[in-house]
């Protein structure tokens, strides 16, 4: 599933992993640390929205053969 950035959720997680690796480096400046943090939070917000969208679409088959939203079961 892609979003407005054109990235899949897996790609967003991969980008967050890269940012975390950079944050763990000893030579990172405070300013770059903040940029990495903000970029990571942006990826996290997008992932959260993507997961919420999927959650709203998930349906379950009830015993009587009808479908219901996952949250209603």
N, C-alpha and C positions, 0 to 999 in steps of 0.2 A: 504494500500500500504506500503510495507516494502522497506528498502533500504539496503545499504551495511552494516549497523550496525545491521540489523535484527530487528530494532524497527519500529513500525508504527509511523505516524505523531502524533497520539494521545499520544503515549508513550513518544515521544520526548517532547511534551508539558507538560506532567506530570512530567518528569524529570526537566524541567525548573522551574516548580512550586515549586518543592522541593528545588531547588537551591535558588530561591527567598525567600522562607521561612527561609532557613539557613542564607541568607544574612541579613535578618531582625532581627536576634537574637543579643542580646547585647553582648554576650561573644565571638563573632567571631573575630579571629585575622585578621590583615591586609593581611597576607600571604594567609590565607584560603579564605578571601574575593576575592582575585585575582584569586585563583584556581576556585572558584565557578563562577566568572565572565567569565573566559576563557571557562569553561565547558558549561556554558549557551550559549555563543557565538557559540561554536561548534554545539550545538543542533540547534540553530537558523539557522546556515548556511545549515545544513542538511535539515531542514524543508523548507527553501527557495528553495533548489534544487529540493526537492520532489514536491513542488507546481509548479515550473517551468516545470517539466516533465509532470505533469497532464495538465497544461495549453496548452502545445504543442499538447496533444492528444485529446483535446476537439474539437468536431466537431458539426456543426449545420446543420439541415435540411433546405435547401433553398426552396423557393416557387415552384420551378420547379421540386422538388423531388430529387434533387442531394444534396450531402453533400459538405460542405466547412469547412475549418479550422475556428475555432471561431474567430481568429484574422482577417480573410479576409472578414467577413460579415459586 
